[in-house]
Structure formats: structure tokens, C-alpha cells
Amino acid sequence: MQYAVVDGARSEAFKKGQGSCPVCGGAVIAKCGPRVAHHWAHTRRNTCDPWWENETVWHRSWKNCFPEECREVIHASEDGEIHRADIRSRLGVYIEVQHSSLSDAERISREDFYQNLVWVVDGTPFQKSFRLGHILPDPDSELGKDLIWYKAKGRTCEAANAMFFRISTNRKSYPALSKTNMPDGLVELAFFRQVATEIKADYRGHHQYEWRRPRRTWLDAACPVFIDFGYDFLCKLEKYDATGLSCVRLVPKRQFLNDLEALDDARAIGQMPLAVWFDPV
């Protein structure tokens, strides 16, 4: 952990330092070697917070994006359960930065405990199995409301091979056709390249993607999930429209951090649409 209690005050680790754990009160010592981030560790094996994981440089860099008082904040529920959140914004949004894999049970427990929570997930361990696909138009635009996309996989992740059909041009054959009432027969297909200019004009950060062997717990999360692949943007997992199509929305890290300074609702973080074309490559 980054902070311990030393002489009654929170302190970062220093050489030969000794202190106490702010959660359980147990003795901790400073670890200040040349190859790891300086941190505190319990002197004895201790499970004062079973949700805690070994901290990486990636964890520490995310914590350091926030003021000191927002890092490693202790939260207690009404029934007395206590945990130490990675980050709590000044307006009360909890941010858990997660590197290791997580079971469904533990994810659900944390979401139930913190409630007003966003996840930031380290995507580098599965980066080779995740492929960012072609852009999508704003689902709330007139164009977005008219197009029904096929799930991208393999070559169809590329714009040149992406396929969809229009509700408007297939209504003659299927009068009741809508995003929630799909056709049971043949439709007139179209390809991305046919409307590329229109799609780019309506782009607000949405992309199809392919994730081989996905960590399914993040797909089932009840709280917003932002994947960090080490770029200047995060990939926010979303459902694109009423068809249930999975997509990601690219959220610049600067916008993510600005939102956490200005908003008190976790679900509002990263929702502001991109105002200009944002090329992720």
C-alpha cells in the first residue's frame, strides 16, 4: 500500500520506516528497494482487506493522477464492513484500478459495496487478444438509428469489410422492422465504404471490437468498465444500441480525469461525446 499511519499521520514509505495499517492497525514496514515502487507491507501475513492486490507501477501511476487525499480511502458500510478503495474522487466516485483477473463473486461484492464505482482495468495482459474494430456512427443520430450492424469478427473488424443493413430500405419487405424486431429472412446488405463519409461525420468515439477469450466478468459488470491499453484513451465497454451489439467508446484519459473532478455519478463518467474526429491509431 502507498500510505501507512506514522506518528498519527498518513505517510508514504521511507527507508527503514515503520508504521501501522490504516485499516486493521497492524504493524507495517517500508519496502524501498531499487526495483519496486516504494510501499508499505504488513510485518505478518495479514488479510485485513482481502480485496487488496499487489501494487504495480501501473496502479501507482493511476493513483498519482489524483490528489493525495483521494488515494487509498477507507470506506465502511453500515454493517461495519471496511475496505480501502484505490481512489475516491472529491465528489464521491470510487475508482478501482484492477490489474489481476477477478472472479464474478468478487466483482459483484465490490460493486455492491461501493455502488458509485468505476473500474479501470489494465488491458496489457490481454492486449494481443483484443482488436479494436471499425468506427460506428453515433447511435442517437438519424444515421445510427437506421443502421443495424453485424457483429465484427476477423476481417469484418476492418472498415473495408464491415456490413450492416438499413431499416429504411428493408421496410418494404419487413414493415415492422426495428432494432428490437429483427427480420426472419433475407435483407438488402450494405457495406461501410458505401456510407463512410456519413459515418465519419456522425462518429462520437464508438467502435466495434473483437476480444478472443474475453474476461467475461468485465462484460457482465454492473458498473462502468474502462480498459487501459497504455494509450492516450481508454476503451469503455458499452452496448451500442437496442440490438445489444457490444462496442467500445474511446474516452481520452484527459476527459476521464476531468469528468471525475466535475461529476458525482459514476455512470456519467466518459459519456460526453467526442466533438471531433479522434483517430486511435
MISE-144688 format. One line per field, with one value per residue: residue number from 1; residue in one letter; x, y, z of N, C-alpha, C in turn. Coordinates in steps of 0.001 Angstrom, whole numbers, plus 500000, padded with zeros to 6 digits. Atoms other than C-alpha are relative to their C-alpha. Layout:
num	[NUM ...];
residuo	[A ...];
nu	[X ...];
nv	[Y ...];
nw	[Z ...];
cau	[X ...];
cav	[Y ...];
caw	[Z ...];
cu	[X ...];
cv	[Y ...];
cw	[Z ...];
//
This chain:
num	[1 2 3 4 5 6 7 8 9 10 11 12 13 14 15 16 17 18 19 20 21 22 23 24 25 26 27 28 29 30 31 32 33 34 35 36 37 38 39 40 41 42 43 44 45 46 47 48 49 50 51 52 53 54 55 56 57 58 59 60 61 62 63 64 65 66 67 68 69 70 71 72 73 74 75 76 77 78 79 80 81 82 83 84 85 86 87 88 89 90 91 92 93 94 95 96 97 98 99 100 101 102 103 104 105 106 107 108 109 110 111 112 113 114 115 116 117 118 119 120 121 122 123 124 125 126 127 128 129 130 131 132 133 134 135 136 137 138 139 140 141 142 143 144 145 146 147 148 149 150 151 152 153 154 155 156 157 158 159 160 161 162 163 164 165 166 167 168 169 170 171 172 173 174 175 176 177 178 179 180 181 182 183 184 185 186 187 188 189 190 191 192 193 194 195 196 197 198 199 200 201 202 203 204 205 206 207 208 209 210 211 212 213 214 215 216 217 218 219 220 221 222 223 224 225 226 227 228 229 230 231 232 233 234 235 236 237 238 239 240 241 242 243 244 245 246 247 248 249 250 251 252 253 254 255 256 257 258 259 260 261 262 263 264 265 266 267 268 269 270 271 272 273 274 275 276 277 278 279 280 281];
residuo	[M Q Y A V V D G A R S E A F K K G Q G S C P V C G G A V I A K C G P R V A H H W A H T R R N T C D P W W E N E T V W H R S W K N C F P E E C R E V I H A S E D G E I H R A D I R S R L G V Y I E V Q H S S L S D A E R I S R E D F Y Q N L V W V V D G T P F Q K S F R L G H I L P D P D S E L G K D L I W Y K A K G R T C E A A N A M F F R I S T N R K S Y P A L S K T N M P D G L V E L A F F R Q V A T E I K A D Y R G H H Q Y E W R R P R R T W L D A A C P V F I D F G Y D F L C K L E K Y D A T G L S C V R L V P K R Q F L N D L E A L D D A R A I G Q M P L A V W F D P V];
nu	[500843 499225 500026 500178 500089 498734 500133 501345 500301 499749 498655 499485 498886 498659 499042 500027 501207 500933 501267 501126 500968 501162 501222 500036 499154 498827 498698 499515 498654 499796 499226 499478 498948 499756 500690 501444 500518 499961 501315 500052 500451 500208 498879 500470 501044 501182 501104 500877 500884 499807 500134 498780 499073 498661 500019 499034 499714 501229 500889 499501 500118 501395 500258 499321 500770 500988 499413 499630 501127 500921 499391 500116 501006 500709 501463 500679 501438 500827 499876 498664 498984 499043 499044 499210 500164 498812 500177 501337 499950 500485 501463 500578 499958 498920 499299 499177 499086 499871 499019 500149 501342 500944 501148 501298 500457 499295 500432 501338 499863 499473 501005 501045 499442 499722 501161 499668 498668 499530 498845 498949 499402 498752 500231 498772 499857 500782 499998 499822 501247 501031 499819 500908 500548 500408 500798 501459 500584 500705 501245 501161 500176 500961 499327 499813 501292 500462 499098 499861 498680 499621 498892 498705 499132 498989 499839 501098 499629 499467 501047 500207 500832 501095 501305 501197 501138 500794 501413 500823 500055 500548 501345 500984 500108 500241 500615 499826 498575 499452 498821 500419 500828 499100 500624 499791 499654 498924 500046 499074 498803 499185 498651 499498 499434 501067 500443 498866 499973 501092 499679 498954 500600 500802 499168 499877 499102 500413 499333 500137 498736 499960 499234 499889 499879 500205 500231 501434 500545 500090 501150 501205 499917 501122 499429 499242 498675 499096 498793 498815 498989 498773 500079 500518 501443 500507 501085 501132 500876 501392 500909 500132 501385 501019 499718 499099 498665 498921 499081 499262 499954 498698 500093 498666 499710 500184 501431 500346 499562 500794 501340 499942 499922 501205 501238 500127 500690 499077 500533 499849 498596 499673 501185 500010 499531 498880 500499 499263 499463 498931 499396 499317 498781];
nv	[498813 498780 499203 500585 498987 499832 498899 499436 499366 500823 499787 500921 500811 499429 501022 500474 499508 500895 499341 500911 500071 499162 500801 500956 499548 500848 499400 500055 499476 499419 500731 498929 500532 499256 500578 499962 498748 499978 500333 500582 501391 500509 500792 501387 500274 499340 499882 498951 499643 501065 499485 499327 500768 499420 498773 499888 498629 499532 499549 498782 498868 499556 499313 498704 499030 499390 499410 500971 500355 500865 501313 500969 499449 501047 499895 500942 500133 499867 501196 500048 500509 498938 500248 498845 499773 499457 498558 499432 498615 499019 499963 501237 501143 500927 500530 501167 500310 501452 500626 501454 500486 499848 500901 499332 499774 498865 498780 499651 499529 498626 499102 499833 499276 498602 499534 498900 500528 500303 500877 499781 501331 500058 500834 500513 501455 500655 499083 500717 500681 498962 499276 498875 500076 498805 499013 500046 498669 499729 500780 499124 499206 500583 501098 501096 500635 500702 501093 501173 500532 501369 500036 500086 501108 500216 498957 499017 498915 498929 499211 500454 501208 499886 500144 499605 499750 498835 500213 499265 500632 501357 499916 500499 501452 500246 498754 499819 500072 499004 500509 501066 500954 500334 500761 501447 500430 499282 498541 499353 499634 498874 500058 498765 499074 499322 498826 499674 498568 499720 500621 499199 498738 500290 500747 499430 500822 501406 500960 501432 500602 501453 500374 501451 500451 498804 500119 499777 499248 498577 499846 500106 499050 499076 498657 499705 500618 499326 500800 499177 500712 499225 498899 498748 500160 501219 500666 500226 501059 499562 500558 498925 499582 500951 501344 500660 500095 499545 499043 499177 498570 499460 498853 499472 500041 498642 499827 500869 499352 498776 500406 500397 498771 499187 500768 500817 501232 500856 500335 498847 499852 500431 500009 498864 500458 499301 498935 500005 501304 500439 501157 500743 500672];
nw	[500000 500147 498776 498675 498938 499280 499024 500059 501287 501192 500516 500991 499504 499988 499610 498608 499361 499303 499748 499779 501091 499685 499951 498885 498896 499869 500277 501381 500193 501327 500996 500852 500844 501242 501154 499814 499460 498541 499464 498659 499954 498646 499493 499968 500998 499454 500963 499486 501104 500995 501367 500409 500820 500046 500796 501095 500423 500653 498918 499376 500924 499988 498731 499982 500798 499111 498800 498971 499128 500746 500183 498908 499084 499263 500078 499118 500239 498796 499154 499415 500919 500331 501074 500397 501434 500666 500188 499839 500467 499024 500059 499487 500910 499689 501167 499723 501101 499862 500903 500035 500328 498897 500117 500011 498622 499405 500688 499523 498616 499999 500572 498989 498851 500336 500775 500910 500302 501349 500093 500994 500135 500759 501174 500617 499984 501061 501135 501260 500368 500145 501260 500188 501342 500740 499295 500117 499828 498751 500024 499855 501213 500938 500688 499047 499736 501206 500375 499130 500320 499684 499045 500675 499626 501028 501020 499957 499090 500829 500645 501374 500025 499030 500645 499283 500888 499601 499689 500964 501321 499884 499430 500964 499785 498576 499520 498553 499704 499079 499280 499087 500746 501100 501088 499970 501348 500668 499992 500921 499256 500438 499456 499394 500987 500731 499226 499131 499683 499063 498713 499362 499551 498801 499046 498661 499184 499940 500884 499768 499574 499850 498804 499898 498610 499160 498556 500092 498866 500352 500890 499182 498888 499813 499957 501224 500127 500920 500181 500277 500775 499990 500958 499446 499824 499385 500727 499102 500491 500073 500995 500971 500216 499532 500513 499053 500571 499124 500598 499052 500297 499642 499096 499677 498565 499447 499763 498880 498763 499835 499563 498595 499204 500158 499931 498797 500358 500743 501319 500892 500366 501357 500865 500916 501310 500611 500857 501264 500393 499097 500649 498938 500441];
cau	[500000 501096 500164 500511 499948 503186 503057 499326 499522 499359 502793 504327 507033 510550 513727 513598 510137 507687 504023 500570 497944 495096 492541 493491 496015 498634 502344 503767 507290 508530 509768 512047 514112 515569 513386 509899 507710 508199 505357 504298 503837 502441 505078 502947 500724 497551 494176 492881 491475 491018 490259 493743 496180 499921 500513 502230 503774 500564 498489 500701 500661 496843 496721 499158 496733 494634 495287 496821 493613 491800 494151 493614 490437 488868 485160 482918 479422 476525 477109 480736 482491 485643 487699 490340 489380 492156 490759 487759 487131 486388 482750 482351 483004 485056 487677 489094 492174 492437 495431 494867 491914 488795 486053 482412 481736 484431 483438 479811 480856 482849 480111 477538 479861 480948 477936 479054 482022 484008 486526 489837 491220 494792 494383 498035 497835 495204 496130 497154 493689 491803 491292 489814 487493 485856 484132 480370 478131 476582 473762 471479 471970 469472 472025 472822 469118 468724 471644 471713 475270 476568 478938 482517 484847 488116 488252 484870 486539 488048 486023 486506 484585 482107 478471 475065 471568 469266 465893 464581 465494 464159 460826 459024 459769 459515 457033 457577 461383 463136 466163 464152 462169 464697 463844 463461 464533 466855 467699 469445 473007 475293 478972 480828 482560 479198 478462 481971 481744 478384 479585 482719 480603 478480 481392 481399 484004 482147 483916 483222 485842 486872 488027 489217 488955 487440 487489 483771 483333 484014 481362 478845 479846 477083 479408 481215 484379 487255 490122 493587 495851 498501 497304 496045 492480 490521 488144 484795 482758 479203 476164 475807 472027 468806 470152 472563 475638 478793 481052 483669 483655 487044 487394 490507 492210 492139 488346 488068 490058 488199 484863 485959 486664 483293 480745 479392 477698 479868 477539 478075 481852 483035 479590 480339 480604 483782 483285 485846 487256 489562 491930 493032 495914];
cav	[500000 503576 505013 503943 505760 507096 509206 509729 510948 509353 508828 507367 504741 505887 503911 501915 503298 501665 502397 500878 499803 502343 499522 496853 498744 496037 496810 497610 498282 500279 498478 500859 498707 499984 497763 498267 501233 502265 500820 499546 495860 494089 492538 489392 487694 489645 489576 492855 493650 490539 492740 494212 493075 493571 497051 497522 500600 500828 501003 503683 505819 505857 506757 509585 511185 512184 514387 512610 512768 510827 507818 504692 505958 503801 503121 501457 500105 500384 496805 497564 496030 498020 498204 500526 501916 502619 506084 508153 511363 514548 514224 510664 508416 505330 504138 500628 500041 496322 494508 490867 488720 488915 486402 487266 486922 489407 491889 491780 492188 495317 496798 496190 497647 500846 501234 504580 502889 502824 500156 500907 497609 497020 495739 494978 491321 490557 493222 490674 489078 492383 494005 497466 497428 499897 503060 503329 506384 507989 505565 508524 510151 509632 507502 505455 504780 503489 501035 497526 496191 492659 491752 492275 489296 488722 490652 492311 494332 496350 499165 497715 494564 495863 495008 496347 496756 499749 499704 502263 500304 496988 498258 497300 493625 493927 496684 496087 496063 497858 497496 495220 493402 491747 490232 486475 486388 487939 491640 494076 494365 497363 497944 500559 502033 502975 505465 506043 509844 509935 507568 509628 512782 511093 509469 510032 507505 504189 501171 497534 495181 491554 490050 486459 484598 487634 488125 487738 489273 492700 492125 491397 494271 496437 499447 501233 499485 501393 499344 500912 499624 502246 504767 508325 506995 504379 501827 501979 498780 499531 498190 500148 500171 498220 495301 494529 494930 495131 498088 500256 504006 505719 508175 510378 509989 513757 513730 510811 512674 515931 514138 512735 516274 517596 514762 512867 509990 507090 506380 509870 509450 509291 509924 513249 512527 513369 516649 515998 513079 511111 508720 505952 504725];
caw	[500000 499364 502766 506391 509661 511159 514330 513839 510230 506778 505311 502179 502584 503516 504156 507391 508047 510462 510901 511222 508713 508484 508136 510685 512804 512304 512124 508675 507435 504470 501355 499462 497150 493855 491613 493041 493846 497474 499541 502943 503791 506841 509056 509284 506726 507075 505352 506745 503282 501094 498069 498024 495321 494947 493633 490270 488693 486656 489884 491330 488181 488227 491918 491337 488860 491869 494908 497896 499936 497182 497288 499406 501024 503718 503280 505861 505207 507622 508811 509731 506713 505886 502708 501322 497908 495430 494714 495785 493869 495756 494637 495900 492877 493747 491244 491487 489321 488608 487117 488044 486994 489140 489859 489281 493007 493994 491293 492417 496062 495281 493124 495848 498490 496720 494368 492898 491248 488011 487059 485349 484057 482916 479356 478651 479819 477128 474585 471925 472012 471787 468401 468002 465002 462676 463809 464298 463940 466989 467918 468672 465253 462441 460611 463716 464311 460742 460600 462057 462202 462033 464853 463720 463721 461917 458659 459281 462066 459233 457704 454222 455194 457789 456994 458006 456664 456747 458422 455932 452791 454133 455478 452244 452910 456714 457703 461424 461188 464054 466300 468572 465874 463590 460189 459801 456164 453608 453771 451470 452801 452616 453365 455385 452343 450819 453610 455041 454822 456610 459317 459989 460244 462949 464801 468571 469699 469181 467693 467162 468598 468744 472041 471847 475160 476907 480645 480837 484268 482730 480078 482852 485143 486579 486952 484091 482864 481226 479766 479732 476950 477631 475039 475498 475548 477473 475943 477737 477354 476208 474394 471195 470745 471303 469234 472094 469901 472015 471361 472994 473242 473158 476031 476177 479547 479994 479620 482061 484718 484086 484467 487822 489012 487857 488187 491186 489315 488152 485224 483830 483561 479967 478482 476811 473065 471217 469416 466698 464760 467060 465278 467683 465536];
cu	[500882 500117 499835 499880 501321 499871 498676 499619 500286 501383 500305 501219 501319 500949 499992 498765 499177 498720 498916 499041 498773 498693 499954 500827 501249 501282 500380 501405 500134 500851 500459 501175 500131 499157 498474 499587 500027 498588 500139 499482 499815 501188 499634 498983 498673 498951 499024 499047 500204 499870 501297 500861 501361 500019 501114 500284 498771 498994 500435 499845 498571 499681 500581 499361 499042 500696 500216 498803 498982 500516 499849 499070 499229 498503 499389 498515 499243 500128 501409 501079 500881 500906 500704 499908 501295 499925 498549 500088 499456 498487 499373 499903 501202 500591 500866 500845 500438 500935 499756 498573 499134 498831 498708 499564 500684 499606 498649 500061 500482 498975 498873 500487 500170 498843 500360 501442 500267 501231 500974 500821 501260 499816 501250 500141 499216 499965 500091 498719 498842 500294 498953 499546 499586 499129 498511 499469 499357 498666 498741 499783 498964 500611 500147 498717 499520 500808 500001 501263 500118 501217 501313 500810 500993 500086 498883 500213 500504 498862 499679 499030 498805 498652 498866 498832 499192 498573 499150 499886 499430 498577 498935 499771 499612 499424 500239 501472 500439 501217 499641 499115 500736 499293 500308 500340 501118 499786 500990 501192 500663 501348 500454 500428 498932 499534 501111 500001 498931 500314 501054 499435 499218 500786 500111 500821 499659 500727 499475 501364 499861 500895 499985 500284 499816 499920 498550 499437 499882 498847 498686 499939 498795 500475 500858 501412 500791 501286 501147 501036 501310 500031 499504 498492 499723 498913 498887 499074 498549 499190 499646 498571 499065 500199 500887 501416 501039 500901 500870 499859 501355 499807 501411 500222 499805 498526 499556 500353 499222 498592 499988 500175 498665 498695 499968 499295 500915 499511 500121 501434 500226 498842 499979 500550 501191 499462 500679 500462 501218 500560 500805 501313 501024];
cv	[501241 500766 499128 501158 500019 501232 500732 500638 499034 500320 498993 499282 500765 498950 499752 500483 498901 500772 498981 500082 500838 499236 499133 500428 499183 500700 499810 500587 500493 499071 501022 499517 500762 499533 500025 501372 499937 499783 499470 498570 499583 499153 498528 499820 500473 500130 501076 500495 498975 500467 500609 499083 500678 501181 500007 501471 500608 500492 501369 501209 500507 500735 501404 501034 500803 500613 498945 499568 499087 498564 499148 500514 498855 500264 498911 499977 500094 498794 499813 499431 501162 499544 501304 500140 500540 501520 500356 501455 500931 500067 498644 498851 499142 499450 498842 499716 498549 499432 498500 499612 500009 499044 500810 500360 501215 501304 500463 500544 501437 500983 500257 500869 501488 500674 501098 499821 499947 499115 500552 498718 500084 499029 499387 498482 499281 500847 499275 499305 500976 500800 501103 500025 501346 500930 499770 501434 500138 499237 500852 500906 499328 498828 498803 499250 499146 498751 498898 499262 498518 500043 499767 498824 499779 501173 501049 501060 501209 500723 499479 498825 500059 500017 500443 499956 501150 499587 500621 499283 498582 499992 499461 498508 499678 501271 500276 499998 501150 499384 498838 498958 499648 499165 498506 499448 500845 501504 500523 500537 501245 499894 501387 501013 500787 501272 500494 501463 500363 499441 500818 501315 499814 499251 500730 499091 498524 499146 498601 499466 498484 499673 498479 499625 501168 499657 500396 500805 501485 500259 500002 501049 500927 501450 500233 499425 500737 499178 500910 499138 500775 501132 501270 499952 498692 499422 499673 498952 500463 499061 501145 500521 498904 498596 499218 499847 500547 500964 500583 501447 500513 501278 500492 500019 501375 500251 499184 500671 501284 499682 499661 501196 500728 499266 499103 498671 499156 499729 501152 500167 499464 499997 501148 499564 500808 501025 500015 498583 499671 498709 499220 499389 501016];
cw	[500000 501313 501242 500997 500765 500892 499832 498682 498860 499441 498906 500564 499907 500563 501511 500760 500655 500275 500266 498819 500350 500070 501248 501197 500203 499609 498531 499953 498562 499142 498965 499164 498692 498824 500117 500507 501525 500550 501423 499910 501455 500433 500101 498875 500554 498904 500469 498924 498879 498560 499479 499146 500013 499034 498961 499724 499339 501037 500520 499069 499946 501301 499996 499077 500862 501210 501089 500840 499317 499868 501252 501100 500649 499950 500867 499669 501310 500925 500549 499103 499543 498857 499657 498483 499410 499941 500299 499577 501074 500035 500303 499022 500363 498703 500465 498772 500162 498946 499861 499637 501254 499782 499958 501414 500617 499319 500515 501429 500049 499454 500994 501161 499693 499261 498988 499529 498505 500111 498955 499962 499156 498834 499417 500085 498892 498718 498661 499544 499803 498737 499892 498549 499430 500841 499730 500111 501380 499983 500118 498787 499096 499237 500922 500289 498830 499688 501049 499563 500319 500919 499260 500539 498873 499047 500058 501083 499208 499289 498599 499919 500944 499279 500915 499024 500580 500325 498897 498659 500049 500560 499038 500196 501444 500623 501484 500421 500912 500680 500925 499327 498709 498939 500111 498615 499434 500067 498964 500785 499428 500706 500450 498942 499246 500715 500934 500422 501018 501390 500739 500531 501292 501072 501336 500914 500048 498961 500277 500443 499987 501183 500100 501450 500978 501478 500229 501162 499671 499044 500778 501107 500039 500033 498755 500041 498922 499921 499571 499286 499913 498998 500700 500216 500715 499112 500989 499390 500053 499113 499058 499883 500474 499451 500965 499490 500983 499255 501102 499562 500459 500813 500284 501506 500637 500294 501206 501326 500258 500491 501489 500928 500039 500279 501236 499746 499123 498581 499007 499515 498582 499039 499010 498646 499506 498997 498640 499694 500848 499456 501037 499576 499503];
//
